């Protein structure tokens, strides 16, 4: 009999394989949008709330990622790991349901024509993520959604538009994560354990990044790739990464 550890990794592997087998065209479409933005000297913003912020952060400047991806990291949307006290779970639970906050977040960034947006949200139903998706569409930006269709399609929107993220985005990548996210049952325990959507969305984020780099090379453009400084040639790696930061600054400065 397999242990719950075996079951967890088997479930995760199956989810990743499902995404690989069914979402390749959508990931390619997302990468083509990203490559068009980066080739034009623009930015691909990434954003998520709660655990959805983790794949957004992974998009840059992680080793192996490329300049042009630009995470939006809102402290109140991610720093609730202490649960109680300042920026706790209750504050997060309140603020990510407040319409208007997403628009304020987007207004704090210099969005220009040609930029695009990748949004990560398991449910795709809450106010902040919908605010940003709808505002991006009003600005003429291409929107890519990484979300769970099984969850989102079975759950009403909590935004006044009545929309869910997958109904707004230009490209939708389905994580195929179940509605409850966790789905490992333990005898004698009512609630399931073993969430896997974060691992799947991070894999999707890196797949988009890698395909974007490949598409840029096919266009004759050499992408600026982040490399690990924790190598035998730290000086060379640091110099390359500093050049990457300079390229990012150029894209920001020219706005």
C-alpha positions as CSV (number, residue, x, y, z in Angstrom):
1,X,0.0,0.0,0.0
2,X,1.4,3.4,-1.0
3,X,2.0,6.0,1.7
4,X,0.4,9.4,1.6
5,X,3.8,10.8,0.5
6,X,3.7,8.5,-2.6
7,X,0.1,9.5,-3.2
8,X,1.0,13.2,-3.1
9,X,3.9,12.9,-5.6
10,X,1.9,10.7,-7.8
11,X,-1.0,13.1,-7.8
12,X,1.3,16.1,-8.5
13,X,3.1,14.2,-11.4
14,X,-0.3,13.4,-12.9
15,X,-1.4,17.0,-12.7
16,X,1.8,18.2,-14.4
17,X,1.4,15.6,-17.1
18,X,-2.2,16.6,-17.7
19,X,-1.0,20.2,-18.1
20,X,1.8,19.2,-20.4
21,X,-0.6,17.1,-22.5
22,X,-3.5,19.5,-22.7
23,X,-2.2,23.1,-22.2
24,X,0.8,23.2,-24.6
25,X,-1.0,25.3,-27.2
26,X,-2.2,27.8,-24.6
27,X,1.3,28.0,-23.0
28,X,2.7,28.6,-26.5
29,X,0.1,31.3,-27.2
30,X,1.0,33.0,-23.8
31,X,4.7,32.9,-24.7
32,X,4.0,34.5,-28.1
33,X,2.2,37.4,-26.4
34,X,5.2,37.7,-24.0
35,X,7.8,37.5,-26.8
36,X,6.0,40.2,-28.7
37,X,6.1,42.5,-25.7
38,X,9.7,41.8,-24.9
39,X,10.8,42.1,-28.5
40,X,9.2,45.5,-28.6
41,X,11.2,46.7,-25.6
42,X,8.1,46.4,-23.3
43,X,7.3,44.4,-20.2
44,X,5.3,41.3,-19.3
45,X,3.8,42.0,-15.9
46,X,3.0,39.1,-13.6
47,X,0.7,39.2,-10.6
48,X,-1.2,37.0,-8.2
49,X,-2.6,37.2,-4.6
50,X,-1.9,34.8,-1.8
51,X,-0.2,31.7,-3.1
52,X,-0.8,33.0,-6.6
53,X,1.9,35.6,-6.0
54,X,4.5,32.8,-5.8
55,X,4.6,32.0,-9.6
56,X,4.5,35.7,-10.3
57,X,7.6,36.2,-8.2
58,X,9.3,33.2,-9.8
59,X,9.0,34.8,-13.3
60,X,12.0,37.2,-12.6
61,X,14.8,37.5,-11.5
62,X,15.0,33.8,-10.8
63,X,17.9,31.8,-12.4
64,X,16.9,30.8,-15.9
65,X,14.3,33.6,-16.4
66,X,14.7,36.4,-18.8
67,X,14.5,40.2,-18.6
68,X,11.1,41.6,-19.7
69,X,9.0,39.7,-17.1
70,X,8.1,42.1,-14.3
71,X,6.5,40.8,-11.1
72,X,4.1,43.1,-9.3
73,X,4.5,42.2,-5.6
74,X,2.0,43.8,-3.3
75,X,3.1,43.3,0.4
76,X,-0.5,43.1,1.7
77,X,-1.2,40.4,-0.9
78,X,1.6,38.1,0.1
79,X,3.0,38.9,3.6
80,X,0.3,37.2,5.7
81,X,2.4,34.2,6.7
82,X,2.4,35.3,10.3
83,X,-1.4,34.9,10.3
84,X,-1.9,37.2,13.4
85,X,-0.7,40.8,13.9
86,X,0.5,43.2,11.3
87,X,-0.5,42.2,7.7
88,X,-2.2,39.1,9.0
89,X,-4.5,36.6,7.3
90,X,-7.7,38.5,8.3
91,X,-6.4,41.7,6.7
92,X,-5.5,39.7,3.5
93,X,-8.9,38.0,3.5
94,X,-10.5,41.4,3.7
95,X,-8.4,43.4,1.2
96,X,-8.3,41.0,-1.7
97,X,-12.1,41.1,-1.8
98,X,-12.2,44.9,-2.1
99,X,-13.0,46.3,-5.5
100,X,-10.9,49.3,-6.5
101,X,-7.7,48.1,-4.9
102,X,-6.6,46.3,-8.0
103,X,-7.0,49.4,-10.0
104,X,-4.9,51.3,-7.5
105,X,-2.2,48.7,-7.7
106,X,-2.1,48.9,-11.5
107,X,-2.1,52.7,-11.4
108,X,1.1,52.6,-9.4
109,X,3.0,51.0,-12.3
110,X,4.0,52.7,-15.6
111,X,1.9,50.7,-18.0
112,X,2.5,51.5,-21.7
113,X,1.2,50.3,-25.0
114,X,2.6,46.9,-25.9
115,X,2.9,45.6,-22.3
116,X,1.1,42.4,-21.4
117,X,-0.1,40.8,-18.2
118,X,0.1,37.2,-16.7
119,X,-2.4,36.7,-13.8
120,X,-2.2,33.7,-11.5
121,X,-5.3,32.8,-9.5
122,X,-6.6,29.3,-8.5
123,X,-10.2,30.5,-8.2
124,X,-10.2,33.5,-10.5
125,X,-13.2,35.0,-8.7
126,X,-12.0,37.6,-6.3
127,X,-12.1,41.4,-6.6
128,X,-8.4,42.4,-6.8
129,X,-7.5,39.9,-9.6
130,X,-10.7,40.8,-11.6
131,X,-10.0,44.5,-11.1
132,X,-6.5,44.1,-12.6
133,X,-7.7,41.8,-15.4
134,X,-10.5,44.2,-16.5
135,X,-8.4,47.3,-16.1
136,X,-5.7,45.7,-18.3
137,X,-8.3,44.9,-21.0
138,X,-9.5,48.5,-20.9
139,X,-6.0,49.6,-21.5
140,X,-5.7,47.4,-24.5
141,X,-3.3,44.9,-22.9
142,X,-3.2,41.2,-23.6
143,X,-4.2,39.2,-20.5
144,X,-3.0,35.7,-19.8
145,X,-4.8,33.7,-17.1
146,X,-3.3,30.8,-15.2
147,X,-6.3,29.4,-13.3
148,X,-8.3,26.3,-12.4
149,X,-11.3,25.9,-14.7
150,X,-12.7,23.1,-12.5
151,X,-12.8,25.4,-9.6
152,X,-13.6,28.7,-11.3
153,X,-16.4,27.4,-13.5
154,X,-18.1,25.9,-10.5
155,X,-17.9,29.0,-8.3
156,X,-19.7,32.4,-8.7
157,X,-17.7,35.5,-9.3
158,X,-17.2,37.8,-6.3
159,X,-16.7,40.9,-8.5
160,X,-19.5,43.2,-9.5
161,X,-18.8,42.5,-13.2
162,X,-20.0,39.0,-12.6
163,X,-16.9,37.8,-14.5
164,X,-14.4,35.2,-13.6
165,X,-10.8,35.5,-14.7
166,X,-11.0,32.8,-17.4
167,X,-13.9,34.8,-18.9
168,X,-11.8,37.9,-19.3
169,X,-8.4,36.7,-20.4
170,X,-7.2,36.5,-24.0
171,X,-5.3,33.2,-23.2
172,X,-6.3,30.8,-20.5
173,X,-4.0,28.1,-19.1
174,X,-5.9,25.6,-17.0
175,X,-4.1,24.1,-14.1
176,X,-6.7,21.3,-13.8
177,X,-6.5,21.6,-10.0
178,X,-9.6,20.4,-8.3
179,X,-12.0,22.8,-6.7
180,X,-10.7,22.3,-3.2
181,X,-7.1,22.3,-4.4
182,X,-6.1,19.7,-1.8
183,X,-7.6,16.3,-2.5
184,X,-5.8,13.6,-0.5
185,X,-8.1,12.0,2.0
186,X,-7.0,10.6,5.3
187,X,-9.2,8.2,7.1
188,X,-10.7,9.9,10.2
189,X,-10.0,13.4,8.9
190,X,-12.8,15.4,7.2
191,X,-10.8,17.9,5.2
192,X,-8.4,16.9,2.4
193,X,-4.7,17.7,2.5
194,X,-1.9,18.0,0.0
195,X,-2.5,21.1,-2.2
196,X,-0.7,21.1,-5.5
197,X,-1.8,24.1,-7.5
198,X,1.2,26.2,-6.4
199,X,3.7,23.6,-7.8
200,X,1.7,23.4,-11.0
201,X,1.5,27.2,-11.5
202,X,5.2,27.7,-10.9
203,X,6.0,25.0,-13.5
204,X,3.7,26.8,-15.9
205,X,5.4,30.2,-15.2
206,X,8.8,28.7,-16.0
207,X,7.4,27.0,-19.1
208,X,6.1,30.3,-20.4
209,X,9.4,31.9,-19.6
210,X,11.4,29.2,-21.4
211,X,9.2,29.2,-24.5
212,X,9.4,33.0,-24.6
213,X,13.2,32.8,-24.6
214,X,13.0,30.3,-27.4
215,X,10.7,32.4,-29.5
216,X,13.0,35.5,-29.1
217,X,15.9,33.4,-30.3
218,X,13.9,32.4,-33.3
219,X,13.3,36.1,-34.0
220,X,17.1,36.7,-33.9
221,X,16.9,38.4,-30.5
222,X,19.2,37.2,-27.7
223,X,17.2,37.3,-24.5
224,X,18.9,38.5,-21.3
225,X,19.0,35.3,-19.1
226,X,19.5,35.3,-15.3
227,X,22.3,33.0,-14.2
228,X,23.2,31.5,-10.8
229,X,26.0,33.4,-9.0
230,X,26.4,30.4,-6.7
231,X,28.8,28.8,-9.2
232,X,32.6,28.4,-9.6
233,X,32.5,31.6,-11.7
234,X,30.7,34.0,-9.5
235,X,32.3,37.1,-11.0
236,X,31.1,36.2,-14.5
237,X,27.6,35.3,-13.3
238,X,27.4,38.5,-11.3
239,X,28.5,40.6,-14.2
240,X,25.9,39.0,-16.5
241,X,23.1,39.6,-14.0
242,X,24.2,43.2,-13.5
243,X,23.9,43.6,-17.3
244,X,20.4,42.1,-17.1
245,X,19.5,44.6,-14.4
246,X,20.7,47.4,-16.6
247,X,18.5,46.2,-19.4
248,X,15.5,46.1,-17.1
249,X,16.3,49.7,-15.9
250,X,16.4,50.8,-19.6
251,X,13.0,49.4,-20.2
252,X,11.7,51.2,-17.1
253,X,13.5,54.4,-17.7
254,X,12.2,54.8,-21.2
255,X,8.6,54.8,-20.1
